[in-house]
Amino acid sequence: MPLEIYQRGRTWWIRGRTDGIDVYIKRSLKTSEEAVANTKLREIERKAQQRAILGEDAPTEADELTFAAAVMIYDAKPADANYLMKIIPEIGHMKVKDITPKLVRGLGKKIYPKNATDTRRRQVVSPICAVINNAHENVKGVPAIRLKGYTSTERVAQDEARGKQSLQEKTPGSWEWLDKFQGEANQYMGALALFMFTTGARISQSVQVKPDDLDLKNGRLWLPASKGHQGQYVELIPEMIVTLAKLKPRGGRVFGYKSRHSVYGPWQTACKNAGIEYIAPHAAGRHGFGTETVVRQNLNPVDVAKAGRWSSPRILLDTYAHSEEGSANVRDAFTRRKTDSGTKPGHIKRVK
């Protein structure tokens, strides 16, 4: 049985087995406070996990811990694990305490000399910080590391060097695009596209929705947690409710896909067959939701941010609400203002 705490009289005890501890343990935690008992339990499990991964000689002090050892006690996601495989040959032998922000930023340039600074941040800076900060929480004396990404000046310089602009504007989805897309997509992909566009859900969340998450009677479904946001109910438009009521779950998932990676190929094919611009799922869905509501429908950004589960309206406006008229609307506004005030275009009234 896994480790668990239980109460004997007023005192909390621990019992069970876990990887890294060879025997069944049963002993007092010498506290009557449940919160303290849970803290002690987590510490025992942490040390046991270290021993299970690194052996009895697992480093427990900052002076001994190498980056390679720190990676072994970090629960990396598949994408991060791939990034770390390129990083370990470079700094795996180094002591974590000797890794500096300057070194990390320079490593991004060394491993990805021809890539954008955003790639360096995502595939070098972020994984290294995650590994070191995890070690900070689990190995005594390891300092945390904090560093910013690359500056806008560095981004521009790198873009000029590689002859390609990064952070290119995404084309958001629209009702017109969606209608054409659904005409060629299969029923599961068409429903998925409609769901993301009308709720702002991320594709990684959407493909996880299971039949038990549906509450169509109340016009909603439970959306799993993603990117630091806890799971919550999402309200559905009538068309989405009807679509989901007719959609037979496939493979234990409402939209029939096990992961987002299995969506991209068929998605591209549907765009090609429909003769429309390829818009990736995230841009068609979450960016489309932000642009449709704020720019096209002129809804309050505060309401939209709440409905789309953004942490603030600023993030919504800075990243997801795309201008579709450029500067034309601004020029027209000044022209109308002059016409309405009786001032000829190009003539400036002077105040005496």
C-alpha positions in Angstrom: 0.0 0.0 0.0 1.3 3.6 -0.7 2.4 5.8 2.1 -0.5 7.3 4.1 -1.0 9.2 7.3 -3.5 8.2 10.0 -4.3 9.2 13.5 -3.8 7.3 16.7 -5.3 9.2 19.5 -4.2 12.8 18.9 -0.9 11.9 17.2 -0.5 11.4 13.4 1.4 8.3 12.2 2.6 7.1 8.8 2.4 3.6 7.2 2.9 1.9 3.9 5.6 1.4 1.2 7.0 3.5 -1.6 9.8 3.4 -4.2 13.1 4.1 -2.5 12.1 2.5 0.8 12.7 -1.2 0.9 10.7 -2.1 3.9 7.1 -1.5 5.1 7.2 1.5 7.5 4.9 2.3 10.4 5.9 5.0 12.7 4.8 8.1 14.6 5.2 11.5 12.9 5.3 13.1 16.4 2.7 15.8 15.7 -1.0 16.4 16.4 -1.3 18.8 13.5 -2.6 17.3 10.3 -1.0 20.0 8.1 2.4 19.3 9.7 1.9 15.6 9.2 1.2 16.1 5.5 4.3 18.2 5.2 6.4 15.4 6.8 4.8 12.9 4.5 5.7 14.9 1.4 9.3 15.2 2.6 9.6 11.5 3.2 8.2 10.7 -0.3 10.5 13.3 -1.9 13.7 11.8 -0.3 12.5 8.3 -1.2 11.9 9.3 -4.8 15.4 10.7 -5.0 16.9 7.5 -3.8 14.7 5.4 -6.2 15.9 7.4 -9.2 19.5 8.2 -8.3 20.4 5.4 -5.8 21.6 5.5 -2.2 24.3 8.0 -3.3 21.8 10.5 -4.5 23.1 14.0 -3.9 21.4 15.8 -1.2 23.5 19.0 -1.1 23.8 21.8 -3.7 27.6 21.3 -4.0 27.1 17.8 -5.2 24.2 18.1 -7.6 24.9 18.2 -11.4 22.5 19.3 -14.0 22.1 15.7 -15.3 21.2 14.5 -11.9 18.7 17.4 -11.5 17.1 16.3 -14.8 16.6 12.8 -13.4 14.5 14.1 -10.5 12.4 16.4 -12.8 9.1 15.0 -14.2 9.5 16.4 -17.7 6.8 16.4 -20.2 7.6 14.7 -23.5 8.3 17.9 -25.4 10.6 19.2 -22.6 12.3 15.8 -22.4 13.3 16.1 -26.1 14.6 19.6 -25.5 16.7 18.4 -22.5 18.3 15.7 -24.6 20.1 18.4 -26.5 21.0 20.4 -23.4 22.5 17.6 -21.3 25.5 17.0 -23.5 26.4 20.7 -23.1 25.9 21.3 -19.4 25.0 17.9 -17.9 28.3 17.6 -16.1 28.1 21.1 -14.5 27.0 21.7 -10.9 23.6 23.3 -10.8 24.9 26.0 -8.5 27.4 27.1 -11.2 24.8 27.6 -14.0 24.1 31.3 -14.5 21.5 33.2 -16.5 24.2 34.5 -18.8 25.4 30.9 -19.5 21.8 29.7 -20.2 21.1 32.5 -22.7 24.4 31.9 -24.4 23.6 28.2 -24.6 20.4 29.0 -26.5 22.5 30.8 -29.2 24.9 27.8 -29.3 22.3 25.1 -29.7 20.0 27.0 -32.0 22.2 29.5 -33.9 19.7 29.9 -36.8 16.5 29.9 -34.9 14.4 32.7 -33.5 14.9 33.9 -30.0 11.5 32.6 -29.1 12.6 29.1 -30.0 15.7 29.5 -27.8 13.5 30.7 -24.9 11.0 27.9 -25.3 13.5 25.0 -25.9 16.5 26.1 -23.8 15.8 28.8 -21.3 12.4 27.5 -20.0 13.4 23.8 -19.7 16.7 24.7 -17.8 14.8 27.0 -15.5 12.2 24.4 -14.8 14.8 21.7 -14.0 16.8 24.0 -11.7 13.8 25.4 -9.9 12.5 21.9 -9.3 15.9 20.9 -7.8 15.6 24.1 -5.6 12.4 22.7 -4.1 13.8 19.1 -3.7 17.5 19.4 -2.8 18.7 21.3 0.1 20.8 24.4 -0.7 20.1 24.6 -4.5 19.4 28.2 -5.4 16.5 29.1 -7.6 17.2 30.6 -11.0 15.3 33.5 -12.6 16.0 35.1 -15.9 14.1 36.9 -18.6 13.8 35.8 -22.2 15.5 37.6 -25.0 14.9 41.3 -25.5 13.0 42.8 -28.4 16.4 44.2 -29.7 17.9 40.7 -29.6 14.8 39.3 -31.4 15.1 41.9 -34.2 18.8 41.4 -34.6 18.4 37.6 -34.8 15.5 37.9 -37.3 17.7 40.1 -39.5 20.6 37.6 -39.3 18.4 34.7 -40.3 16.4 36.7 -42.8 13.0 35.7 -41.4 10.6 37.6 -39.1 9.4 35.9 -35.9 6.2 36.5 -34.1 4.2 36.8 -37.3 0.6 37.8 -36.9 -1.8 34.9 -36.7 -4.9 34.8 -38.9 -7.8 34.2 -36.5 -10.8 32.0 -37.3 -14.1 33.4 -38.4 -17.6 32.2 -39.0 -17.1 32.3 -42.8 -13.9 30.2 -42.6 -15.5 27.8 -40.1 -18.5 27.1 -42.4 -16.2 26.2 -45.3 -13.9 24.1 -43.1 -16.8 22.1 -41.7 -18.0 21.4 -45.2 -14.9 19.2 -45.8 -14.0 18.1 -42.2 -15.4 14.9 -40.7 -18.1 15.3 -38.1 -15.6 15.0 -35.1 -13.2 17.6 -36.5 -16.1 19.9 -37.5 -17.5 19.7 -34.0 -14.1 20.3 -32.5 -13.5 23.4 -34.6 -16.9 24.8 -33.7 -16.3 24.1 -30.0 -12.9 25.9 -29.9 -14.2 28.8 -31.9 -17.2 29.4 -29.7 -15.6 28.8 -26.3 -12.0 29.8 -26.7 -10.9 26.4 -25.5 -7.4 25.2 -26.2 -7.0 22.1 -28.4 -5.1 20.3 -25.7 -8.1 20.7 -23.4 -10.7 20.0 -26.0 -9.4 16.6 -27.0 -9.5 15.5 -23.4 -13.2 16.0 -23.0 -15.0 12.7 -22.1 -18.7 11.8 -22.3 -19.0 12.1 -18.5 -17.9 15.8 -18.8 -21.0 16.6 -20.8 -24.0 18.3 -19.1 -26.1 19.1 -22.2 -29.3 19.4 -20.1 -27.8 22.5 -18.6 -26.1 23.6 -21.7 -22.5 23.2 -20.5 -19.5 20.8 -20.3 -16.6 20.4 -17.9 -13.4 21.6 -19.4 -10.2 19.9 -18.0 -7.5 21.9 -16.4 -4.8 23.3 -18.7 -1.8 25.7 -18.5 -2.3 26.6 -14.9 -6.0 27.1 -15.1 -8.2 24.8 -13.1 -11.0 22.8 -14.6 -14.3 24.5 -14.9 -17.7 24.4 -16.6 -18.0 26.1 -20.0 -21.3 27.4 -21.3 -22.3 26.2 -24.8 -24.2 28.0 -27.6 -27.4 26.2 -28.8 -25.7 25.1 -32.1 -22.9 23.4 -30.0 -25.4 21.7 -27.8 -27.3 20.2 -30.8 -24.0 19.2 -32.4 -22.7 17.4 -29.3 -26.1 15.7 -28.7 -25.8 14.1 -32.2 -22.1 13.2 -31.9 -21.3 9.7 -30.8 -18.2 9.5 -28.6 -15.2 7.7 -30.2 -12.4 6.0 -28.3 -13.7 7.3 -25.0 -13.4 10.9 -26.1 -16.2 13.3 -27.1 -14.3 14.7 -30.1 -12.7 11.3 -31.0 -9.0 12.3 -30.8 -6.6 11.0 -28.2 -4.2 13.9 -28.5 -3.8 17.2 -30.3 -1.1 15.7 -32.5 -3.6 13.4 -34.2 -5.6 16.5 -35.3 -3.1 18.5 -37.3 -2.8 16.2 -40.4 -6.5 15.8 -41.1 -7.0 19.5 -40.2 -4.6 20.5 -43.0 -6.3 18.2 -45.4 -9.7 19.7 -44.7 -8.4 23.2 -45.3 -6.8 22.1 -48.6 -10.0 20.3 -49.8 -12.1 23.3 -48.8 -9.8 25.7 -50.8 -9.3 27.9 -47.8 -6.3 29.3 -46.0 -4.7 26.9 -43.5 -5.4 28.3 -40.0 -4.0 26.1 -37.3 -6.4 24.9 -34.6 -5.2 27.3 -31.9 -5.5 30.3 -34.2 -8.8 29.1 -35.6 -10.2 28.5 -32.1 -8.8 30.6 -29.3 -7.6 33.5 -31.5 -10.8 33.3 -33.5 -12.8 33.5 -30.3 -10.9 36.6 -29.0 -11.1 38.4 -32.4 -14.8 37.5 -33.0 -16.0 38.8 -29.7 -13.8 41.8 -29.1 -13.1 43.1 -32.6 -16.0 42.0 -34.7 -18.8 42.0 -32.1 -17.3 44.8 -30.0 -17.9 43.1 -26.7 -16.5 44.2 -23.4 -12.9 42.8 -23.1 -13.5 42.2 -19.3 -16.5 39.9 -20.1 -14.7 38.2 -22.9 -11.6 37.5 -20.8 -13.7 35.9 -18.1 -15.6 33.8 -20.6 -12.5 32.7 -22.4 -10.6 32.0 -19.2 -7.8 34.5 -19.7 -6.2 35.7 -16.5 -6.6 39.4 -17.5 -8.1 41.4 -20.4 -4.6 42.7 -21.2 -3.5 39.2 -22.3 -6.6 38.9 -24.4 -6.0 42.3 -26.1 -2.3 42.0 -26.5 -2.3 38.5 -28.1 -5.7 37.2 -29.1 -7.7 40.2 -30.4 -6.4 40.8 -33.9 -7.0 44.0 -35.9 -8.6 43.3 -39.2 -8.8 46.8 -40.7 -5.3 48.0 -39.8 -5.0 51.8 -39.7 -7.9 52.4 -42.1 -10.5 52.7 -39.3 -8.2 55.3 -37.6 -7.8 57.4 -40.7 -11.6 57.2 -41.4 -12.4 58.3 -37.9 -10.3 61.5 -38.3 -11.8 62.1 -41.7 -15.3 61.8 -40.4 -14.5 64.0 -37.4 -13.4 66.8 -39.8 -16.4 66.4 -42.0 -18.8 66.4 -39.0 -17.2 69.5 -37.6 -17.4 71.4 -40.9 -13.6 71.5 -41.3 -12.3 70.8 -44.7 -9.8 67.9 -44.9 -6.3 69.2 -44.7 -7.4 72.5 -43.2 -6.4 73.2 -39.6 -8.3 75.8 -37.6 -6.0 78.1 -35.6 -7.1 79.4 -32.2 -6.4 83.1 -31.7 
